[in-house]
Each structure stands twice: as C-alpha cells, then as structure tokens.
Amino acid sequence: MNAPRPTAATDSTIRALELALSESRREVLALRLDVYGLRDSLYALMAQARSRESRTQELADRVQQLEQRAPMATNIPRAARPETTVPAGPVSGPLRPEVTVLKSTEPPVRRTAAILRLEYEEAFALFQGRRYDQARSWLSRLLEEGIPEDLADNCQYWIGECEAAMSRWTNAVTSFERVIALSGSNKRADAMFMLGKSYESLRQIARARATYERLLREMPSSPLAGAARKRLNATQPAVSQPTAKRIES
C-alpha cells in the first residue's frame, strides 16, 4: 500500500514549524550571548572588588603603623618638641573626622569544582561559536583559578586550538607542547598532531615531520595515526631525478 502524499496544507505546516524552529535557535543564541556578556561583567566587578579589598587592607595597615607611632611622639621630652602656637578663640573650619577602617570579614569568592566545569563547557561553546579570543581568555582564567585536574589538559589544549584558529602559531606551539608534557593526558595525541600542523604553518617542516613520526612511534594505535602518515607523505621532500646523459653518436 502506497503512503499518502503530503498535501499542500502539510507542506505549509512543515515550513511553518521549520521557521519557528529556526527562530527559536536564534533566540537561544541571543540569550547565550547575553549570558556571556553578563558573566564578563560579573568577573570585572569581582576583580574590582578584590582590588578595592586589597587597597583597603593596605590603608588599614598604614593606619595601624601611624597609631603605633603616636604614643612614641608623646614620650619626646618637652625641650625637644617644636614650639607651636595655638590661636585663641574657636577654631575655624571643619574638624578632621576620625576615620575608622573596617577590615572585611567576608571570605574571598571561590567557585566550586562543579561551577568551574560548567564554565569550561561555556568556554568550549565560545570556541564552537568561533569567538576564539574570548574562549582563550576564559580557558586561561579557568586554569589560573584551579579547574579540576582532569580538565586542565583540555583547557590547555583548546587554548592551543584557539591560538591556531587565530593563526598565532608560535603561541599554539607553546600550548600544545604543554599538553604533551602532561602525563596521562587524554589530549596528548591530538596535541601532538596539532603541534605538527603548527610547525608546518611556521614552515618548520623538519620539526613537523619529527612530531608526526613521534606520534606514530609513541601512539601507533591512535585514531590520528592515519592522518599523521598522510602529513608525512605530504611533507616528504622531493627527490631530484638524475639527469640522463646525452649519448653522442
């Protein structure tokens, strides 16, 4: 039995649903971008708060030093003190108010490992959205703030991918080398392959080939082994053919 053909009404309904789905995706993307902007603003405010807290602590320490010196000044013999003249009558002008510096008792803001993992996913979404510079900054900040060890190598690897996407090949080399140096990294083969490609982009073909050969030697069963062999074949130096001698009759 043949399936019924879709009617014009069905086609119209399908097109309407597709348009609604496309519009919903655009709205989700716009909301995600708003979230990124709000997070950046939050981090900026947190940085300002830490800076002001540090400045407040410096001022508090300074006030404490001055208070410690004040009793010493009262013990100076009168003959050694400079003579001062106090004007008669009421003192004109506002009196200097007493300043009390309050030390903050709030602990520094620390995000849990679960929150850092969620932020890693957000940073990866930035990379997928081709916002490479912002993704690199976010990933670097996660490394500084102590992201869980099982994601630290991933952060470093995707920093290298961001650098490569922006054609910052020297920085990419540094990032991929750091991943390779991490023991037990699940991104080691990926980093080694991308390191070879970065060397190729820097026209350092000998280093690129050595990196591909190392990948095949240390991880021959890696899914990237085939791609490494292709790059070795593509970068193989051309062999000059000997010129045939002309036979004179």
N, C-alpha and C positions, 0 to 999 in steps of 0.2 A: 504494500500500500504506500503510495507516494505521500510524502509530507506536504501539508498545505503550504502554499506560497505565502510569504508575508504580504500583507495588504499595504496600501498607501498609508493608512492610519498607523499600522505597526511601525513602518519606517519612520514616520513623523515622531512617534513616541520614542523610538530608539535615539533619533537625533537629539530630541529634547533632553533625554537622560544623559547623553554624552556631553552636551553643552553644560548641563547642570554639574556633572562630574568635573569638567574642566574648570568651571568657575569655582567649585569648592576647593580644588587643588590650588588655584591662585590665591584664594583666601587663606588657606593653610600656610602657604609660602609667605604671604604678607605677615601673618601672625608670628611665624617663626623668626622673620627678620626683626619684628618689633621686640621679640624676646631677647634676641642677640643685642639689640641696642640698649635695652633695659639692663641686661647683665653687665655690659660695658660701663654704663653709668654707675651701677652699684659698685663695681670694682674701683672705679675712680673715686667714689665717695669713701670707700673703705681705705684707700691709700691716703686720702686727705686726712681721715680720722687718725690713722696711725702716725702721720707726720705731725699733726697737732698734739697728739698724746706725747710724742717724743719731745716736742718743744716745751710742753707744759712741765714735763719731768725735768728738763734742763733748767727751767726757771725756778722750779721748786728747790733743786739742788743749790742754785745760786743764792736764793733767799736764805736757805739754811746756813750757807757759808757766811753770809753777812750777819746773820743772827749770832753765830758763834764768835764773830769778831767784835760785836758790840760790847760785851762785858769787858773785853780786854781794853777797850778805849776808856772805860770808866775808871780803870786802875792806874791810869797815867798820872804822875804827880802834877799838882796844880801848876807848879812853876814851869813845867814842860809843856803845858797846854797853851795853845794860842789864845790870846785875849779876844773876846768877841763883845760887841756892843749890842745890847738888846734895846730896841726902840721902845720908848714909853708909850703907854696907851694901847688901845686894842690893835691887834694885828689885822692889817687889811689884806684882802684876798682870801681865797678859799684855802682851808686847811688841807694838808695832804692826807687822803684817806688811808686807813690801814688796809693793806692788801693781804688777803688770806688765800693761799694757793692750795687747792684741794687736789689730792692725788687720786687718780682714777682707780677704783677698786674692781672695775669690770675686767674679766679675763680677756685676752686677745681673741679675736674672732678666728675660730678654726673650723674648717669644714670636714665633715666625716668622710671616710673612705667611700661610702655609698654615694655621697654627693659628688665627690671627685670623679667617680665612674660615670655618673650621669653627665658631668661636664665634658668628660672625654668623648662621649657619644655626640654631644653638641659640637665639639670641635671637629670631629670627623664629618659631621653633617656640613660644616662650613667648607671643609675640603671638597666634599662631593658637590657643593654648590659653587665651586671654583673661586671661592673667596680665600685664596691661598695665604695672603699676608696676614689676614685676621686669624685664620686657622693656625698658622705658625706661632703667632704671638700667644694664642690661647694654650696651645700644647706646651710651649716653653714655660708658661706660668704654672701649668699643672705639674711639670717636672720640678720646678722650684718649690712648690708647696707640698711635695711629698706624695704624689699619686702612688697607689699600691704597686708593689714591685712587679707584679705580673702584667701591668700595663705600661710600665716605664719604658720598656724597649719599644712597644708600639708607638708611644708618644714620640720617641726619638726617631723612629723610622718614618713616621708621617711628617715630621719636621723636614726630614730629608726629601720626601716626596714634594712637599710644598716648595722647597728651595729649587728642586729640579723643574717643577712646573713654571717657576718664575725665571728659569734659565740662570740661576745663581749656582753654577756648577761647583765652584770651589767650596761654598758652604754645604752643598749637597754631599760632596765627598767627605767632609768632616762629620756630618751627621751619620752617614752610612757606616763609616769606619767605627764610630762609637757603638753602633748596634752590633757590628761584627765582634767587637771586643767584649760584649756582654756574654757571659757563659749561660748556656741553656736558653738563649733567646729563640722564640718561635719565628722570628723575622730575620734570622741570620741569612738564610738562602736568598730571600727577597732583597735584603740589603746588599749582599754580595753581587747579585745580578745588576741592581741599580747602580752600584759603585762602578762596575764595568762600563755601563752606559754613560755614566757621568765622565769617566776618563775618556771615553770616545768623543763626547761633546767638547772636551778640553783638548782634543787632538793628541792625547797621550795614548796612542794605540798600543804600545808595548805594555803599559800598565793595565790597560783594559784587557788585553789577551791574557796576561798573567792572572788577573782576577777571575776571568771565566774558567781558566784552567784549574785554579784553586777550587772553584765551586764544584767542578766535575770530580776533582780529586777527593775533596772532603765530604761532599754530599752527592754521590753519583745517582742516588735514587730520588733526588729532589724533583718535583714537577717542573722545575725551571732548568733541569739539565739539558733538555732538548733545545730550549731557547738559547742556552749558553753555547751549545755546539753550533747553532746557526750563526751566532755572532762571531764565533771563532772562524767559521768558514768565510763570513762576510768581510772580516778584517785581515784575512790571510794576505801577507804581502805577495804582490805579483812576482812571478818568476820570469825573469827575462829569457827569451828564447835565443839560443846561439844563432848567429848569422851564418847562413850557409855560404861556404866559399865558392866563388865562381870558378868553374872548371874551364880552363882555357884549352882550346883545341890546338 
